[in-house]
Each structure stands twice: as C-alpha cells, then as structure tokens.
Amino acid sequence: MGEPMTIERADVPMEDPQASLERAFIEEYLKTRGHSLRGLHVLPEEQVNALLRAASLYAATKLAEVEARAAYVHEIHGSSSE
C-alpha cells in the first residue's frame, strides 16, 4: 500500500478575506436597492450591468475606507510603541 495521503497547508486554498468583504459590500448595496445577487437573473441585462457597476464602485469605496482606517490604526499603534 502506499503512504497515507496528507494535505499540506499550502495545498488548501484559502479564501481572500478582502474578496469576502467585497462581496458583502456588493450584497449590502444591492439590498439597499431592493435586490440580491441571486435575484439579478430576472432583471434585464442592462439593469443588471448598471446595478453591478454601481455596487462595485460602492464596494471599492468601502474597501478603501477599511484599508485607510486599518493603516491609521496601525500608524497610531506603531508610533505609540516607540
């Protein structure tokens, strides 16, 4: 028989936390417009494209805000430990 198969940690794909957050922001945006990702298939393609463009812009803006806040917190804590 051979050796038992093992899964190396590097072989297991990990989901990008930023991608999960981006999807959550997109879903949040769509919800405020009365839609969901699952329900977009019933809308005309032009409307879906417009909603997804706006949702992507919203998500990018929110991600930038999160990153800016994280950098600020890191800066505060980094400078206070010196």
C-alpha positions as CSV (number, residue, x, y, z in Angstrom):
1,M,0.0,0.0,0.0
2,G,1.5,3.5,-0.2
3,E,1.9,6.1,2.4
4,P,-1.4,7.8,3.5
5,M,-2.2,11.0,1.7
6,T,-1.6,14.2,3.6
7,I,-2.8,17.6,2.7
8,E,-0.2,20.2,3.0
9,R,-1.3,23.6,4.4
10,A,-0.2,25.3,1.2
11,D,-2.3,23.0,-0.9
12,V,-5.5,24.1,0.7
13,P,-6.8,27.3,-1.0
14,M,-7.8,30.0,1.4
15,E,-10.4,32.5,0.5
16,D,-9.2,36.0,0.2
17,P,-10.7,37.9,3.2
18,Q,-10.8,41.1,1.1
19,A,-12.9,39.2,-1.6
20,S,-15.4,38.1,1.1
21,L,-15.7,41.7,2.3
22,E,-16.1,43.0,-1.2
23,R,-18.9,40.5,-1.9
24,A,-20.6,41.5,1.4
25,F,-20.4,45.2,0.4
26,I,-21.9,44.4,-3.0
27,E,-24.7,42.4,-1.4
28,E,-25.3,45.3,1.0
29,Y,-25.5,47.8,-1.8
30,L,-27.9,45.6,-3.8
31,K,-30.1,45.1,-0.7
32,T,-30.5,48.8,-0.2
33,R,-31.8,48.9,-3.8
34,G,-34.2,46.1,-3.2
35,H,-32.2,43.4,-5.0
36,S,-29.9,40.4,-4.2
37,L,-27.2,38.7,-6.2
38,R,-29.4,35.6,-6.5
39,G,-32.3,37.7,-7.9
40,L,-30.4,39.6,-10.6
41,H,-31.1,36.9,-13.2
42,V,-34.7,38.1,-13.6
43,L,-33.7,41.6,-14.5
44,P,-32.9,42.9,-17.9
45,E,-29.2,42.7,-18.7
46,E,-28.8,46.5,-19.0
47,Q,-30.2,46.9,-15.5
48,V,-28.0,44.1,-14.0
49,N,-24.9,45.7,-15.6
50,A,-25.8,49.1,-14.1
51,L,-26.5,47.7,-10.7
52,L,-23.3,45.7,-10.6
53,R,-21.2,48.7,-11.8
54,A,-22.7,50.8,-9.0
55,A,-22.3,48.0,-6.5
56,S,-18.7,47.5,-7.5
57,L,-17.9,51.2,-7.1
58,Y,-19.6,51.2,-3.7
59,A,-17.6,48.1,-2.6
60,A,-14.4,49.6,-3.8
61,T,-15.1,52.8,-1.9
62,K,-15.9,50.9,1.3
63,L,-12.8,48.7,0.9
64,A,-10.6,51.8,0.5
65,E,-12.2,53.2,3.7
66,V,-11.5,50.0,5.6
67,E,-7.9,50.0,4.4
68,A,-7.4,53.6,5.3
69,R,-8.8,53.0,8.8
70,A,-6.5,50.0,9.2
71,A,-3.5,51.9,8.2
72,Y,-4.4,54.7,10.6
73,V,-4.8,52.3,13.5
74,H,-1.5,50.6,12.6
75,E,0.1,54.0,12.4
76,I,-1.2,55.0,15.9
77,H,-0.2,51.8,17.5
78,G,3.1,51.6,15.7
79,S,4.1,55.1,16.7
80,S,3.0,54.7,20.3
81,S,5.2,51.6,20.8
82,E,8.4,53.5,20.0
